[in-house]
Amino acid sequence: MVKKTLVALALFLPSLAMAEASVGVLDPIAALQSSNNVKTRMSSLENELSGDEQKLNRLQNDVGKLQQKLQKEAMTMSADEQDTLKTQGQQKMLEIQSLQRKLQKRASEAQREILSEMQPKLKKAIESVAKREKLDVVLNAQAVMYTKPDLDITEAVGKQLNSMK
């Protein structure tokens, strides 16, 4: 009988302790995205990449026009003209792929740079909000199936990030 009581007590103690713990839930990506620093960096990245994105759009339009021309005029074109158009289209497709890789690489690098710079600030902001709100545990919102909206500290962490220099 004593063993059963001890086992039951051991099983319920963690849940009793957790019932008293104060919990907050955070979406770290949303908190970072609401940060003025991240918004500014993302805006400058978009400006930096806009020229290449415009070039990419022009190349894609050019390929579309070449394909349309080839479809419409294939019957009246010589084999050499068709080959020339196909070669031009292939060259533009290679240029498109190269440009897409370049854009993706730069965007990934920028995201890593921003994240590595902001991660310590995010940690400090979380700690500050957790202390102010007297939270014992802060959980990542992506790891939680359900939470009450009043447990979400994402907005408070975003504001804390903005107040930090």
C-alpha positions in Angstrom: 0.0 0.0 0.0 2.8 2.4 0.9 4.6 1.6 -2.4 1.4 2.4 -4.4 1.1 5.7 -2.6 4.7 6.6 -3.2 4.4 5.7 -6.9 1.2 7.7 -7.3 2.8 10.6 -5.5 5.9 10.4 -7.7 3.8 10.4 -10.8 1.7 13.4 -9.8 4.4 15.7 -8.3 5.7 16.9 -11.7 2.2 17.8 -12.8 1.6 19.7 -9.5 4.8 21.6 -9.9 4.0 22.5 -13.5 0.5 23.7 -12.4 2.2 26.5 -10.5 4.7 27.4 -13.2 4.1 30.5 -15.2 4.4 29.9 -18.9 4.8 32.1 -22.0 4.6 31.2 -25.6 6.7 32.9 -28.3 6.9 32.9 -32.0 10.5 33.9 -32.4 10.3 34.5 -36.2 7.3 36.8 -35.8 9.1 38.7 -33.0 12.2 39.1 -35.1 10.1 40.2 -38.1 8.4 42.9 -36.1 11.8 44.3 -35.1 12.6 47.6 -36.7 16.2 46.5 -37.2 15.1 43.4 -39.1 12.6 45.4 -41.2 15.3 47.8 -42.2 17.8 45.1 -43.1 15.2 43.2 -45.1 14.2 46.4 -46.9 17.8 47.2 -47.9 18.2 43.5 -49.0 15.2 43.9 -51.2 16.6 47.1 -52.7 20.0 45.4 -53.2 18.4 42.4 -55.1 15.8 44.4 -57.0 18.0 44.9 -60.0 18.8 41.2 -60.4 15.1 40.4 -59.9 14.2 42.8 -62.7 16.8 41.2 -64.9 15.4 37.8 -64.0 11.9 38.9 -65.0 13.2 40.3 -68.3 15.0 37.1 -69.1 11.9 35.0 -68.3 9.8 37.3 -70.6 12.4 36.9 -73.3 12.3 33.1 -73.1 8.5 33.2 -73.3 8.7 35.4 -76.4 11.3 33.1 -78.0 9.0 30.1 -77.3 6.0 31.9 -78.7 7.9 32.9 -81.8 9.2 29.4 -82.3 5.7 28.0 -82.0 4.0 30.5 -84.3 6.7 30.6 -87.0 8.2 27.1 -86.8 6.4 26.1 -90.1 7.9 29.0 -92.0 11.4 29.0 -90.4 14.4 27.2 -91.7 16.0 24.5 -89.5 18.9 26.9 -88.9 16.6 29.7 -87.7 14.8 27.2 -85.4 18.1 26.0 -84.0 19.3 29.6 -83.4 16.1 30.4 -81.5 16.4 27.2 -79.5 20.0 27.9 -78.7 19.1 31.5 -77.6 16.3 30.1 -75.4 18.7 27.6 -73.8 21.3 30.2 -73.2 18.7 32.5 -71.5 17.4 29.5 -69.4 21.0 28.9 -68.2 21.3 32.6 -67.4 18.0 32.5 -65.5 19.1 29.5 -63.5 22.4 31.1 -62.6 20.7 34.3 -61.6 18.2 32.4 -59.5 21.0 30.6 -57.7 22.8 33.9 -57.1 19.6 35.6 -55.7 18.9 32.6 -53.5 22.4 32.4 -52.2 22.5 36.1 -51.3 19.1 36.0 -49.6 20.2 33.0 -47.6 23.4 34.7 -46.6 21.6 37.8 -45.5 19.1 35.8 -43.5 22.0 34.0 -41.7 23.7 37.3 -41.1 20.6 38.9 -39.6 19.8 35.8 -37.5 23.3 35.6 -36.1 23.3 39.3 -35.3 19.8 39.3 -33.8 19.9 36.0 -31.9 21.7 37.4 -28.8 19.4 40.4 -28.8 16.3 38.1 -29.1 17.6 36.0 -26.2 18.0 39.2 -24.0 14.6 40.4 -25.0 13.0 37.1 -24.1 14.8 37.1 -20.8 13.7 40.7 -20.1 10.1 40.0 -20.9 10.1 36.7 -19.0 11.5 38.5 -15.9 9.0 41.3 -16.2 6.1 39.0 -16.7 7.4 36.6 -14.0 7.5 33.6 -16.4 9.2 30.4 -15.4 9.1 28.9 -18.9 9.0 30.3 -22.4 8.0 27.8 -25.1 8.4 28.1 -28.9 4.9 28.6 -30.4 5.8 26.2 -33.2 6.3 23.4 -30.6 2.9 24.0 -28.9 -0.3 22.5 -30.3 -2.6 24.9 -28.4 -2.2 27.9 -26.2 -4.4 30.6 -24.8 -3.8 33.9 -26.6 -3.0 35.6 -23.3 0.1 33.4 -22.9 1.6 34.7 -26.2 4.5 37.1 -25.5 5.5 37.5 -29.1 4.3 41.1 -29.3 6.0 42.1 -26.0 9.3 40.5 -27.2 9.0 42.4 -30.5 8.5 45.7 -28.6 11.4 44.8 -26.3 13.6 44.2 -29.3 12.7 47.6 -30.7 13.5 49.3 -27.4 17.0 47.7 -27.3 20.0 49.4 -29.0 
